[in-house]
């Protein structure tokens, strides 16, 4: 066993309401049936944060990510009060990345400037597609014109960074249509693009009534042509579904993939935290239902706290780190898990022999073959 070192710290805030539940969405999101309880919810979020302050252990926040749901449904006043409350409780580094997820609907887009004044430095826009027919199939509440307008608005309000979320492998989508989406997004020269394949998840409408998705051959063509297009537009892939221009990688998500620590507040939020005194790593989760979360008091926001076993630590570290194109340093594996190299060496050596991994000095990464079969590569680290 090695000694755990205290990793960087981020904060995730979950705002669970949205205008409409999309048929592919398995996130903890709930359709807003009435006026949102902004005041009460921000009060609950800050009280929730108070209960975990001992786990900060002297660190400052490197990033904050406000996700959902559709957090941009909240007013800029509520977001400002939330961020001010966080600052009063925890130090935030001056260069911190503070992201707000937003939908391209007209009402939300009109608030972008006020969000920046409230302290947001990065907006992540859930565009998903510029094709109106596909947007309708996906159950999105915006159309392509609103998507274009929202991007233009976001670019004009002084954000430090902007992410455009796009999906591919959509029902009936061809490689040409997927390329058209990427061309339209790349034309805006955003600093960051998230481009990921639609998957059918349990407990979704699409799982109950599966749409007809493109054949495997078409999916492979979409992936290959899309990657070439993005590289030609000056983007670098640094994670399975994340593409960025130089210096514009998402710092919050990097902290996840590098097995950093993060507090999680809000209905259904999750956290991963290292306790130096006990030399343990914990996973925590909050109550999922917004109504129950709002009624919770005195630490009752949590519904789970568990200590990660050695097998958990090994598997979860590799699940995250092997998503990164750059992989990881072996010393970081020990520092973040408290485990020695011997816990991964036999599996790693086998995967090196099979061409699934590459080792350069002390840095390990997946090969191009390994990235094609990433789920299989990672699964071996969870096996006894």
Secondary structure, DSSP 8 states (H G I E B T S, - for coil): --------EEEEEEE-EESS--TT--SS-EE--SS--HHHHHHHHHHHHHTTGGGGTT--EEEEEEEES-GGGS-HHHHHHHHHHHHHHS-EEEEEEEEEEE---HHHHTTHHHHHHHT--EEEEEEE-S-HHHHHHTT-S--HHHHHHHHHHHHTTT-SEEEEEEEES-TT--HHHHHHHHHHHHTTT-SEEEEEE----TTSHHHHS------HHHHHHHHHHHHHHHHHTT-EEEETTEEE-TT---HHHHHHHTT-EEEEESTT-EEEEEETTTTEEEEEEE-SSHHHHHH--TTTTEEEEEE--HHHHHHHHHHHHTTBTT-EEHHHHHHHH---THHHHHHHHHHHHTTSEEEETTEEEE-HHHHHTHHHHHHTTT--
